[in-house]
Amino acid sequence: AVLDLSDTLVAKVRNGLAPFTWLMNGQPVVVSTYERQSQIPLAGPGFLHLSVIDAEGQAARADISLR
């Protein structure tokens, strides 16, 4: 996915069991949230790996290019 750079990225999870933990480049950025939508803070342009893990350990991942 290619996004225009802003202060935050709105990430959504459709399936899975809350709480959710969001990781950016392997580092936790939102921990134990019950919300299915989270705002992920962005550090600047470049590439990032965004992952979400649910309460059962199921995970999904996306590679994102910011410019």
C-alpha positions in Angstrom: 0.0 0.0 0.0 1.2 3.5 -0.7 0.0 6.3 1.5 0.5 10.1 1.7 2.5 11.0 4.8 0.5 12.5 7.8 0.9 12.4 11.5 -0.9 9.1 12.0 -2.1 6.1 10.1 -5.6 4.8 10.9 -5.4 1.0 11.0 -8.4 -1.3 11.2 -8.8 -4.9 12.1 -11.9 -6.8 10.9 -11.6 -10.3 12.5 -10.0 -11.6 15.6 -10.6 -11.5 19.3 -9.8 -8.4 21.3 -7.7 -7.2 22.9 -5.3 -6.3 20.0 -1.7 -5.3 20.0 -0.3 -3.3 17.1 3.4 -3.5 16.2 5.3 -1.2 13.8 8.6 -2.6 12.6 8.4 -5.1 15.5 7.9 -2.6 18.2 4.6 -2.2 20.1 2.8 1.0 19.3 -0.8 0.3 20.6 -1.1 -2.4 23.3 -4.2 -4.3 24.6 -6.8 -2.2 22.9 -10.4 -3.4 22.5 -11.0 -1.0 19.7 -11.1 -2.3 16.1 -9.6 0.9 14.8 -6.3 2.5 16.1 -4.3 5.5 15.2 -0.7 4.5 14.6 1.9 7.4 15.0 4.2 7.8 12.0 7.9 8.6 12.2 8.3 9.9 8.7 8.6 8.8 5.1 9.9 5.3 4.3 8.8 1.7 4.6 7.2 0.1 7.6 5.9 -3.3 8.6 2.6 -3.1 10.5 1.4 -6.1 12.4 -1.6 -6.8 14.6 -1.9 -9.7 17.1 -5.2 -10.7 18.7 -5.9 -12.3 22.1 -5.5 -15.8 20.7 -2.1 -15.1 19.1 -3.5 -14.8 15.6 -1.6 -12.2 13.5 -1.9 -10.2 10.3 0.8 -8.1 8.6 1.1 -5.4 6.0 4.1 -3.7 4.4 3.5 0.0 3.8 5.4 2.7 1.9 5.1 6.2 3.2 6.0 9.3 1.1 
